[in-house]
Amino acid sequence: MTTTVRLPHRVEQALATYCVEAKRTKSEVIVELLEQRFMGTQTGRTPYELAQEAGFIGCVGGKNSGKAQPGSTKERVVAAIRKKHAR
């Protein structure tokens, strides 16, 4: 069955880019997404994997990664706790 859909330009560009990167046709991608939406087909990926792919999980590396910045809230809280519990 043939169906015509008008896509906003940004969506069409994103779909085209994805299809080139994934080496899949637009039809394959659209059918898969519609099946997931209406048939309840799962992707097989965990919520953690989905969040990681979306860029919500991970850290930004740098020379001060994981260290409190001078004058930062974390540094002031650590200093206040140490002062309170100093022996």
C-alpha positions as CSV (number, residue, x, y, z in Angstrom):
1,M,0.0,0.0,0.0
2,T,1.3,3.4,-0.9
3,T,0.8,6.4,1.5
4,T,2.0,9.9,1.1
5,V,3.1,12.0,4.1
6,R,4.2,15.6,4.2
7,L,7.2,16.0,6.5
8,P,8.5,19.3,7.9
9,H,11.8,20.1,6.2
10,R,13.9,19.5,9.4
11,V,12.3,16.0,9.9
12,E,12.9,15.1,6.3
13,Q,16.6,16.1,6.6
14,A,17.0,14.2,9.9
15,L,15.4,11.1,8.3
16,A,17.6,11.3,5.2
17,T,20.7,11.7,7.3
18,Y,19.8,8.8,9.5
19,C,19.1,6.6,6.5
20,V,22.5,7.3,5.0
21,E,24.3,6.6,8.3
22,A,22.3,3.5,9.0
23,K,22.3,2.3,5.3
24,R,18.6,1.8,5.4
25,T,15.7,3.0,3.2
26,K,13.3,5.7,4.3
27,S,10.5,3.1,3.9
28,E,12.2,0.6,6.2
29,V,12.7,3.2,8.9
30,I,9.2,4.6,8.7
31,V,7.6,1.1,8.8
32,E,9.7,0.1,11.8
33,L,8.8,3.3,13.7
34,L,5.1,2.8,12.9
35,E,5.2,-0.8,14.0
36,Q,6.9,0.3,17.3
37,R,4.2,2.9,17.8
38,F,1.1,0.9,17.0
39,M,2.1,-2.7,17.5
40,G,4.1,-2.3,20.7
41,T,7.3,-3.7,19.2
42,Q,10.2,-3.0,21.4
43,T,13.7,-2.0,20.2
44,G,15.4,-4.5,22.5
45,R,17.5,-1.7,24.1
46,T,17.4,-0.9,27.8
47,P,16.5,2.6,29.1
48,Y,20.1,3.0,30.0
49,E,21.3,2.3,26.4
50,L,18.7,4.7,25.0
51,A,19.8,7.4,27.5
52,Q,23.4,6.8,26.6
53,E,22.7,7.0,22.9
54,A,20.9,10.3,23.5
55,G,23.9,11.7,25.3
56,F,22.4,11.9,28.7
57,I,24.9,9.5,30.3
58,G,28.6,10.0,30.4
59,C,30.9,12.8,31.5
60,V,32.8,15.6,29.9
61,G,36.5,14.9,30.3
62,G,38.9,17.6,31.2
63,K,41.8,18.4,33.5
64,N,39.4,19.2,36.4
65,S,36.9,16.4,35.8
66,G,35.4,15.2,39.0
67,K,37.2,17.8,41.1
68,A,35.5,20.8,42.8
69,Q,36.2,24.1,41.1
70,P,37.7,26.8,43.3
71,G,34.8,28.7,44.9
72,S,32.2,26.3,43.6
73,T,29.2,25.2,45.6
74,K,30.6,21.8,46.1
75,E,33.9,23.1,47.4
76,R,32.2,25.4,49.9
77,V,30.0,22.6,51.1
78,V,33.0,20.3,51.6
79,A,34.8,23.0,53.4
80,A,31.9,23.7,55.7
81,I,31.5,20.0,56.6
82,R,35.2,19.7,57.3
83,K,35.1,22.8,59.5
84,K,32.1,21.5,61.4
85,H,33.5,18.1,62.0
86,A,37.2,19.0,62.5
87,R,38.8,17.6,65.6
